[in-house]
Amino acid sequence: MEDTEKIKGPASYFPSIKAKYGHPVEHWFDILRQAGDLKKHMELVNLLKSAHGLGHGHANALVAHHLEKNKA
């Protein structure tokens, strides 16, 4: 039996995000934190896609994780 549990949800995208775009996910979370007034999910996804060239799935995973961790 394996001792490690398979990563599920948005975090399962993180290794491929780092490999494809050359930055650790913390880099993208910093950008999301600095987005200021952009609070809606799709606004943040569109920011990552248009300004930083991320694909929809990767941007969506980062935003979902970011918003979940920063719920008030």
N, C-alpha and C positions, 0 to 999 in steps of 0.2 A: 504494500500500500504506500501511496505517496504521502509525504508529510506536508507538502505544500498544497494550498488550495488554489484553484484556478481563479484568476482575477476576472470579475464580471463587471458589467455596466460600463460607464464612461471611461473608467480607469484602464479598461482593457485596450483602449486606443493609445494610451500614453507612450508605450515603446515605439510604435510606428510613427507617432507624431515627432518624437525626438529624432528618429532615423531619417525621416523624410525632410524635415525643415531645419535640422541642425541645431535646434535649441531645446533645452530641457523644458518640461511643461511649466515650471515656475516662471520662465520668461513670459509665457503666454498668460499666466495668471496675473503677473505684474501689469501687463497691458490691459487686461480686463478690469483690474482694480483701478487703474488710472483712467478708465473710460468715463468716469464722472457721472454725468446725467443719464447715460445709457443704462437703463435698468432692466429693460425687457429682453427676454431671451433672444428673440430674432434680431433685435437691434445689435446685440453683442455678437451674434453669429455673423451678421452682415459686416460688422466692423472687421472681424478677423479675416473674412473672405475678401473683402474689397481692398482693405488697406495693407493686408499682410499676405495675401495669396493662399490662404489655407483652403482646403477642400471643405465642402459642406459637412461631411461626416466628422472630420477632425474638429472643425470649429464647433459643431454641435456638442460633441463630447466634452470639450474643454469648458464650454459655457454651462452645460448641465452640471458638471462637477463643481465649477466655481459658484454657481447660484445655490446649489445644495449646501456647500460648506459655509456660505455666507448668509444663510437665512437668519432673519432677525427674530 
